[in-house]
Amino acid sequence: MRLDLHLHSQASDGSEPPSGVVEAAAAGRLDVIALTDHDTTQGLDGARAAAARVPIEIVSGIEISTAHAGRGLHILGYFVDPSTPRLRAYETRARHRREERMREMIQRLAVRGVHVRYESVVEIAGPSRRSLGRPHLARALVAEGYADSVPDAFDRLIGNRHPAYVPTAFVSAEEAIRIILESGGIPIWAHPPYELLEGLLPGLKLAGLRGIEVYRPRTSPERILSLERIARSWNLLMTGGSDWHGPDSGTLGEFCVFGDEVAGFLEAGGM
């Protein structure tokens, strides 16, 4: 079984519609995918409709935005029920907060002589988006000639260490975990910063964290072994995914995790 448990669509900051994500996954010979859009589950219906036409299984997911000491800290929720009132209320609140955050980043860029209109970012995001993200702003910066590419925009203008960056801290990590649990889901720490793991794990585990994302593209074998050891020592589930946002991220299916690597997670999800 070939899986990719971390994918994004146009419902958040991916470049492909949910149906396109499913089609690309099928073309990449994936058997199971999780659509984990930022702060929204609105792409799941489209993904499931597309999956009815191809031999692929969809895991319902979301990636909830939090921060710690000014650094992004994201919690993935798997097997969530999108209809639960707590999750729906969070999605509505997060959508408005993301719009406010985008306006603030645009203002910070303008102070530095980089002028992009909010309306241009919204237009680039498209009508199907449910949350605005930095990739939308990066594409606008490319369109306006301020950057050569999306990676260039991040590297020079809106990356985590640049003055225009505004963290997406809509709730605390502990509250994100509670939202996922109350929605019937399994909370997993996405791409955990290695240097924060040991310090934050006790509190997050106490809050109900069930696992960490271990397997990712470009993660060294040594780091994967270390993450596996940490997961086992804390009795945590292990997951993995490409964090794919579209063709600019590579060909979907080039990276995958295998069923035996995430067997505990699949069992916990009833698969």
Secondary structure, 3 states (H helix, E strand, C coil): CEEEEEECCCCCCCCCCHHHHHHHHHHCCCCEEEECCECCCCCHHHHHHHHCCCCCEEEEEEEEEEEECCEEEEEEEECCCCCCHHHHHHHHHHHHHHHHHHHHHHHHHHHCCCCCCHHHHHHHHCCCCCCCCHHHHHHHHHHCCCCCCHHHHHHHHHCCCCCCCCCCCCCCHHHHHHHHHHCCCEEEECCCCHHHHHHHHHHHHHHCCCEEEEECCCCCHHHHHHHHHHHHHCCCEEEECCCECCHHHCCCCCCCEECCCCHHHHHHCCC
